Structure formats: structure tokens, C-alpha cells
Amino acid sequence: MESEIPRGPWPAAAFGKGNSSPNLPSPQSAKAAFPLPPAGNFRSKGKRRAAAAGPRQIANPAPLHYNNTRQRLIHKIIHNMLTTNACSVDGGNETGAKRMIDHTEHERWMREAIAEARKAQDIGEVPIGAVIVHEGEIIGRGHNLRESSLDPTAHAEIIAIREASRAKSAWRLSGCTLYVTLEPCPMCAGAIVQSRIDTVVFAAADPKAGCCGTLMNLLQEERFNHRCEIVEGVLREECAELLSHFFRNLRNSKKGG
């Protein structure tokens, strides 16, 4: 931006020979009368003072004030979106991909447990099935046999644990994951803790006997010497419908009889 040429009164040095107009000085006389500042010193006085004072300290921004709770909630949602997605795109994508892979794997093995549950249904047992997976391979299978064997301990989880222990030739099932269609009961939860299974994945919650978080959580009791990771709700609707269908048919058959 060009500097505005100051207008009169002009110094005497501004008038050249034969130049009687104070508003039209010659370039040479104007340069002599109004010399330019030294090179590199074109900043304003305010900027020169700021430079001499050193780096400028930026004060903390004033806290945001919200007119209502809705504004606060919207701001929180946007902040979470920016910090979890935009500010860490690679990490967010990587975590999302891992979760998708885990969910796909859980569904794959839960379908194997559902297949075991159907075996129980076919022989008139409550349709509950379980499998135990170690390093991407099923090493134990089981389905409910309580009525057929007249054994109150013949739950799907117990049968699967026994088979897995024989496969590993060890009672410790460290590194294993148990998939079961219904939340384990107190007996099965105790057997899971005793066998040192790492992770339990169940489908439907059991409001009458569930001990993985519904009535109590024996798998993550801090006073025990072993605790399990819990994943719940994998194929919940499918497993719950399997149980509902079984008990509905059972009630209808009793009414008909």
C-alpha cells in the first residue's frame, strides 16, 4: 500500500529551482526532504515495540458460555467427533477396522454355538450350545444334556470345558475364548473362572440365573484370583428367538396334552 504524500506546508528544501508550486515538488527535492526509513524497518511503531518485547504470550481463551443444555450437548458431540475422527484419522480407522474384524469373528464362532444349541433342541433339551476356541480352532463343543443324562451339571459350558481340557491335556484353558448362546449360570461361571478361560462371549442375557453381569458378575469379581473379559449381545436376537420358540412349543404341547 503506497504511503500518502503529505500536503503543505512544505519545507524549503522541497522546492527546486523554478518550482513555485508547493503541491508539486520535484522527485529529487521530495526525496531529500522526506527520506525513506532504513531498509528492513518498515514495520509500524506498534509492531516494533512488540518485536522488542519478545514473543507474544497468548492468554487462555475465555470459557464458553452456553444459553441452555442443548447447546452444551451439541458442542460436546461436535468436539467428540472432531477429536475421535478428524484429529486421529489413521488411528480411528485402524480401531474401527479391528472392531469390525472382532465382531465378524465373534459372529462366526457364535454360529457354531448356535449349531450346538440346535442339537439340544432336536433331542428335547433346552437349546443352549457352547464352543471353546483356541488360536482360531474349536477345541471344545457342548450342548445342554441335563434332561437326557439326568445330570444337573451337564450344561453346555461344562461339557465344552471338559472336552477342551482333554484336547489341551491341561485343566488350564488360558488363551481360550468360550462362546455360549445364553449367559452362564453360577455353576458355569465358577467353572469358567477355575479353568482360567480368558474371554467369555455370550448372546442372550439370563434374567433368572445370569452371573456375567445380569444378577451378579462372578467372572470379574475382584476378590477371585482370575477374571475374564466379557463380550455380550453377539447374535442376541437369534439366540433369544431360539429359546422363546422352544418354550412356546413346550407350553403349547402341555396345553394340548
Disulfide bonds with the S-S distance in Angstrom:
none
